[in-house]
Amino acid sequence: MTAGVIGIVLAGGSSRRMQPPAGGPPVRKELLAPGGTSLVARVVDAVAAEVDRVIVVAAPALPMPEFPGQPLVVRDSLPGAGPLAGLADGLRAAAALGCREPSLLAVVVSCDVPLVRREVLRLLIDRARASGAAWTVPLVGGHRQVLVSVVQVGLLRRIESWLAAGRRDLRGLIDDMPASGDAAVVIVPEAEIAAVDPRLESFLDVDTPADFDRVRRQLPYGESDRETYNPPP
């Protein structure tokens, strides 16, 4: 565990690409349970191992499973506004817990990367601390993986201004930030990530049923045969 770091798990998406044909019951991907453990619980477990406290930002009225360690669950204040709005909710919740120091770090992970590795999170935390960057983002497959990243709590004000201007795009916000100085973005190259996660499993996101099957096949032998969808009662 890295002291002085919080975790924010984003679980408020609409799961549009996971929905069955018309007439089938709706599917919430965060509750899909490869190996009998929901996607969101797997991510919370990985994040909790590296931080002091975890905050889960969930869709309004969506039942959440019980988590070890009892993370704080808060609800999207702007449902449908995307992950940047959810991140703002998580950072506000951190402030309400007393985590107000601008340089305090928050590990940000979406609920749909169930194979995220602790080693990757630890690497990003170490890079964020060493650089003092406002946002530390891995570059994998030629794309900035914003939803497995580390931000400073003080970035909340900039995020709120971006949202107030009608902008919701995470990558657009990063493009608008400087490459140096107090509000800098630091990019962690794929080679550094691969050194601790050779197959880059931490970035296998579940957006579609095919993605879910792919992730399930990468679980340890036997786990993939257990239940696949486990909504709480």
Secondary structure as GFF3:
##gff-version 3
##sequence-region A 1 233
A	DSSP	beta_strand	5	11	.	.	.	ID=ss1
A	DSSP	three_ten_helix	16	18	.	.	.	ID=ss2
A	DSSP	three_ten_helix	29	31	.	.	.	ID=ss3
A	DSSP	three_ten_helix	34	36	.	.	.	ID=ss4
A	DSSP	alpha_helix	39	48	.	.	.	ID=ss5
A	DSSP	beta_strand	53	58	.	.	.	ID=ss6
A	DSSP	beta_strand	72	75	.	.	.	ID=ss7
A	DSSP	alpha_helix	83	96	.	.	.	ID=ss8
A	DSSP	beta_strand	105	110	.	.	.	ID=ss9
A	DSSP	alpha_helix	118	131	.	.	.	ID=ss10
A	DSSP	beta_strand	135	140	.	.	.	ID=ss11
A	DSSP	beta_strand	143	144	.	.	.	ID=ss12
A	DSSP	beta_strand	148	152	.	.	.	ID=ss13
A	DSSP	three_ten_helix	153	155	.	.	.	ID=ss14
A	DSSP	alpha_helix	156	164	.	.	.	ID=ss15
A	DSSP	alpha_helix	170	176	.	.	.	ID=ss16
A	DSSP	beta_strand	185	188	.	.	.	ID=ss17
A	DSSP	alpha_helix	190	194	.	.	.	ID=ss18
A	DSSP	three_ten_helix	201	203	.	.	.	ID=ss19
A	DSSP	alpha_helix	209	217	.	.	.	ID=ss20
A	DSSP	three_ten_helix	223	225	.	.	.	ID=ss21
###
